[in-house]
Amino acid sequence: MRDRLASLKYPAARVHRMPDFSGEPVARLDLRVGAEHLALEVTDIDSGVLVRSFGAPLGVSVTEVRLKPQLDTPTS
């Protein structure tokens, strides 16, 4: 993913590899510009990717933001 984004001129310094505690590759993209707080967490899963947006305050690395686990809704 880093190589593909670099080919699109996205700054490599804004792509962060995260620990893969669940055994699946995870990266975070820092999309903050000006006063915006947007960042993305991208997880490689079997059928594609899972993208989760979150806010990251200025002055805090997107790698330091702790996200609460999102549990699936029970189906039965």
C-alpha positions as CSV (number, residue, x, y, z in Angstrom):
1,M,0.0,0.0,0.0
2,R,2.9,2.4,0.8
3,D,4.4,1.9,-2.6
4,R,1.1,2.5,-4.4
5,L,0.4,5.7,-2.4
6,A,4.0,6.9,-3.1
7,S,3.4,6.3,-6.8
8,L,0.4,8.7,-6.4
9,K,2.7,11.3,-4.8
10,Y,1.2,10.7,-1.3
11,P,3.8,11.6,1.4
12,A,5.4,8.3,2.7
13,A,5.8,10.1,6.1
14,R,2.0,10.1,6.5
15,V,1.6,6.3,6.1
16,H,2.2,4.3,9.3
17,R,2.5,0.6,9.7
18,M,0.8,-0.5,12.9
19,P,1.3,-3.7,15.0
20,D,-0.9,-6.5,13.7
21,F,-2.2,-7.9,17.0
22,S,-4.9,-9.8,15.2
23,G,-2.5,-11.3,12.7
24,E,-3.7,-9.1,9.8
25,P,-1.7,-6.2,8.3
26,V,-2.8,-2.8,9.5
27,A,-1.7,0.7,8.4
28,R,-2.8,4.2,9.3
29,L,-3.0,7.2,7.0
30,D,-2.7,10.7,8.3
31,L,-5.1,12.8,6.3
32,R,-4.9,15.9,8.6
33,V,-4.7,19.2,6.8
34,G,-5.0,22.5,8.5
35,A,-7.5,22.3,11.4
36,E,-9.0,18.9,10.1
37,H,-8.5,15.8,12.3
38,L,-9.2,13.0,9.8
39,A,-7.1,9.8,9.8
40,L,-7.8,6.3,8.5
41,E,-7.0,2.9,9.7
42,V,-6.8,0.3,6.9
43,T,-6.8,-3.5,7.7
44,D,-6.1,-6.2,5.2
45,I,-8.8,-8.9,5.5
46,D,-9.4,-12.0,3.5
47,S,-12.0,-10.5,1.2
48,G,-10.5,-7.0,0.8
49,V,-9.8,-4.2,3.2
50,L,-11.6,-2.7,6.2
51,V,-11.3,1.1,6.4
52,R,-12.1,2.9,9.7
53,S,-12.0,6.7,10.0
54,F,-11.1,8.4,13.2
55,G,-10.1,11.8,14.6
56,A,-6.5,12.6,15.6
57,P,-5.8,15.9,17.3
58,L,-3.0,18.0,15.9
59,G,0.3,17.4,17.8
60,V,-0.6,13.8,18.4
61,S,0.7,11.0,16.1
62,V,-2.0,8.9,14.5
63,T,-0.1,5.9,15.8
64,E,-0.7,7.0,19.4
65,V,-4.5,7.2,19.1
66,R,-6.2,4.3,20.8
67,L,-9.4,3.1,19.1
68,K,-12.1,1.1,20.9
69,P,-12.8,-2.3,19.4
70,Q,-15.9,-2.4,17.3
71,L,-17.8,-5.6,17.9
72,D,-20.0,-7.1,15.2
73,T,-23.8,-7.1,16.0
74,P,-25.0,-10.6,16.9
75,T,-26.9,-12.3,14.1
76,S,-28.9,-14.6,16.3
